[in-house]
Each structure stands twice: as C-alpha cells, then as structure tokens.
Amino acid sequence: MITRHSVLALALAAPMLLTVAAGPGSAPSAAEPGDSVATVNGENITRAEFDVYVAGVERQTGRDIPPEQEAQLLDQLITMRLAAADARKQGVEDQAEVQQQIELARLNVLVDAGLQKWLEANPVSDEQLKPEYDAQVAALPREYHARHILVEDQATAQAIIGELEGGADFAKLAREKSKDSSAQSGGDLGWFTLDSMVKPFADAVSSLEKGAITVTPVQSQFGWHVIRLEDSRAPTPPAFEQVKDQVRAIVQRRMLQEYLDGLRKDAKIEKKI
C-alpha cells in the first residue's frame, strides 16, 4: 500500500535518509510548552516534530510503530538532539560537506512531499487496476514438478539412464545413488519455476514431456543430472482483491516514472561529468 512516507522510494527506488525525519541541522523548536513532548536543555521537542520522526522510522522499517514503543523513539530523538547540539558547538554544521548533506536531506523531503501531492491529484482508478492485474497474471511463469538424480560424473549418470530405460524405479535409484539432499524423497524437487533453477537444468526440464526422462546427462556446476518431468501446470494466481494494493503500487510506480520522465523531457539539462 502506498503511504505518504514511501512515495520517494517508490518513484526513485532509493531509501530516504533517516536523518530527514528529524530535520537535520534545524534549530530547536520554540513551541509553546503545551505542544511539547519533551524538553532538552530548555528547548522543546514538539509533538509535530516527534510525529515526523516516528513517521520516518516507520518508512525506514516498513512497519507501523506501536504506541508502547514511542517512549523508546522519544529517547532516541532526545539523544539525537543532544548529539546535534554538541556537533554545532564543534562547528560541524558549518563544514561544507555537512551543509551539502543537509541540503540533500531537505531535497529528499521536498521531493517526497511533492510526489505525494502529485499522486493525490492523480489518483489511480479501479478501472486501471484490473488490466494491470491481468497483465501480471499473464506474465506468471509456468510451474514444473520434477525429480532428479545428481551424481559426480557423466559415465555414472549415463549408466543410470540405462537402468531407467530398462525399467528401474526412478525414486529408488535416486535414494540409492543421488548425492543431492532430495535423495531421501526419491529425488522429488516439488513444484518450481524455471527461473529458480540453474540454466542447464531449467533448459532440460522445459524440453521434456510429462513423464519423460532426459536421454543424456545434464551437466551443471553441481554435477551431472538425470531428470524426470512429473508434470507441469499454469500457476494459480492470487485473487484480485488479495493483491489489489500491490497492483495499485505497480500502477502508481509507472505513473510516477512517466511524470518524472516528463519533467526531464521538458527541462534543459546539461551534464558536466
């Protein structure tokens, strides 16, 4: 689900700096005491500042912070205030590199807020979600169920193929001769997609008919395989309602990228490096 704290990461695929949540380099607040959640050497930490800090932590961790953990976060923010005050005394804030980092953090905050406002002005309609869901489902890879026997050398693998062609039981041979951990289950690898397997193995599996065995051994970095394809099937996709938020995120990501691409297209940009 897209929240106001994840927009920049969504658009640019880059994490926000944790420091932006606490307003790095900003002066302590002069808010009224009633709006304060703590004071540090007489300076207030306002509820608004603390809420922004909590939101930043939630953005970084990807989870909501329960109320019972807020005291711990407040202690962290107090420690940050103390460390920042001491850094100012040391003149760190005036260093050019630090100033650049502070400016970058402010830039991140401004971009994040701007993209959030753009999303609010350009909401994704439900009509846009179903076609994207259908496209994602259509792109799901086929699933395969196979067994294999893994041995050290080609000659051993070829001999096993000969035994299988003579009527030997695949599962029994796997338990007796395979060096793979699947040997205990008769070489059964369960259901998998081709992209989860090394290429030589995946290529061999995809070329087999149901119930067929590789007629020549298949070599990979693990050794030599004898493979039997048990079955294959089209994947069972999750229901639309189950993944509606994820689909919305995909559409929003594309919309944001198109928006950013448009900004670049209309801008005069001169790269110097």
N, C-alpha and C positions, 0 to 999 in steps of 0.2 A: 504494500500500500504506500502511495506516495504521500509523504508528510512534508510540512514546511521546512523540516530540518534535514531533508535529504535531497533537495532539488538540485543543488550544485553537483553533488556526487552523481546523481542520475544523469545530468546533462554532460558532464565532463569526465565521468568515470575517474574522479580523483577525490580522495578524502579531504574533508575540511580540517583545518588546523584546530586542535583542541583549544589553543590559546584564544581563538576568536570568540569563543563562548564567554570568556571572562573579560573581553575588551582589553587586550594587551596594550600597555602603555597609557591607558586612560587614567585621568586623575580620579582620586577617590570622590565619592558622591557627597554632595552637601544636602542630601534629602532630609526631610523632617524626621525626627525620631520615630514617629508612629508608622513610617513606611520602612523601618529598618528591621532586618533580621539579625543583625549583629553590629557591633562597633569594634574597630581595630585601631587602637591608639587614638580614640576620639573621633575617628572617621566612620561614617555609616556604610554598611553594605545593605543596599536597598533590596526589597522583595523583587523588584523588576530585574535587578542585576543578577540576583540568585536564580531566578527562574530561567534567565537566558543561559546561565552556567549549567543548570540541570539539563536544559534542552540540548546544549552542546555535548554533554556527556552521553545523553540518550542517542544522539546522532552518531557518535563515535562507536558506541557499544551495540547499536542496533536493537535496543530493548528499552522499555519503559522503566523508569526508576520508581520503585515503590516508596510511599511516604516514610516508611521506617528507615530508609537509607538516606534520607535527606540530611540528617544530622551529620553523617559521615562526609557528605559532599560539602556541607557548610564548613566543616573543619578544613577540608581541602582548599576551599576558596579563601578562608582566613589565612592559611599558610601561604597561599599564592600572593595575597595582599602584602603580607609581611616580607616575603622574598622580593616582591616588586619594589616595595619601598626602600629596601636595603640596596637593590640594584640602582635605583635612582640616586641614592647617596653616593654610590661609587661612580656615578657618571655614565653608567652603561647605556642609559636611554639616549644619550647624545651621540653614541657611536653610529657611524654611517651604516654599517651592516645591520645593526639593530633597527634603525629607522626604516630601512628597506623591508625588513621582515614585518615590522608593524604595518607598513603601508600595504604589503601583500595581504596580511590578515584582514585589514579593512576592505581591501578589494574583494576578497572572498565573501565577506559578509554582504557587501553591496550587490555582488553578482547573485548570490543566493536569494536575497530578498527580491531582486528584480525578476529573476526567473520564476519565483513563486507567484509574483504578481501577474506575470505573463500567463502562467498556467491557469490562474483563477479567471483571467479574462478570456481564455481559450480552452474551456473545459472539454474533456473527451466525452462524447455522447455514447450511449449504449449501442447505437447503430454502428459505431465504429469498432466496437469490441468483437462482435460475432465474426466478421470477416477475418479479423486478425487471429482469433481463436481457431477458425477453420484452417487458416494457413499454417499455424503452428502444429495443428494435429496432422495435417498432410505431410509435414516435414519430419514427423517422428520416424525414427529408423525401425526397420523390421527386426523382430526378435528371433533368436535361434536357440535351440536346445541340442546340445551335442555331448558326446563322450570322447575321450581321447586316451591314448596310451603314450607316455613320454619315456623315451629311452636315450641312452648316450650316443649310439652310433647308427648309421644308416643300415648296416647289414642286419642288426637286430630288429630294427623296425620293419625291414623288408621281410624277414622271416616271420614276424607276427602277422603281417598282411597275408602271407601264405597260409598260416594256420587259420585265419579268419575265413579265407576263401574256401578252406577245406571244411568249414562248418563249426569251428571253435566258437565258444561263447565269449563275446567281447568283454562283458563285465568281469568274467572270471579271469581272463588274461590280464585285464587292467589291474585287478587286485594282486595278481602274481608278479607282474613284470614292470608296471609303471613306477617311475621314480617321483611322480607328481603327488601332491597331497590328496588329489582326487582319487587316488588308487583305492582308498578304503571304501569309496562309494561306487566302485566299479568304473571309475573314470568319468563319472557324471559331473558335468560343469554347470548344470542347471540352465536357466534362461539367461541370455545375454544379448547385447547388441554388438555388431561387428567392430564398432569404434572402441570397444573396451578390450579388444584383443590385439596382439601384435599382428602386423600386416600379413606375413606369410600364412599364419593360422586363419585369419579372417578371410583372406582370398580363397583358401581351400574350402572353408565352410560354405562360403557363398556359392561355390561351384557345384556343391553336392545336391543330389536329390534326396528326398526323405528316405531314410533307411540305408543310404549308400555309405560306403567306406572309401577313403582315399586309396587309389590303386598304387600310388607311390608315396614313400615317406615325405613328410613336410618338415623342412628344417627351419628352426628359429634360433634365437640366441639362447634358448633354454635346452635345446637338444633336438631330437627327431620325434615327430608326432605321427601317430596313426589315428585318424579321426573318423568318427561315425556321426552322421547327422540324424538325430532322433526326430526332429520336427522343426517347423518354423511357423511364425504367425505374425499377423499385423498387431501392433501394440494396442492396448486398451487405454485410451486417453482418459484423463480425469474429466469429470463433468464440468461444463462451462461455469456453473456457479461456484465450484470449488476453486477455480483459478482465475476468477474474474478480476481480482485485484492485480494479479501478476500480469494478466493481459493488458489491463489498463496501464500498468507501468511500462510495458513494451511500447504501447502506442504513444504514451507521453514522452518516452525517451526519443522516439523517432521525430515527434513534433518539435521537441526542444532542439534536436540536432538540425532540423530544417530551419528553424528560427535562427540559430546561431550561424548556420551556413549563409543565410540571407544577410545577416549583419556583416559578415566578412565580404560578401559579394558587393555590397553597397559601399564599403569603406575603402579609403585609399591607404593601402598598406605598403610600406617599404621596409623590407628586411635588410638588416645590416650585417648579419652573420650567416 
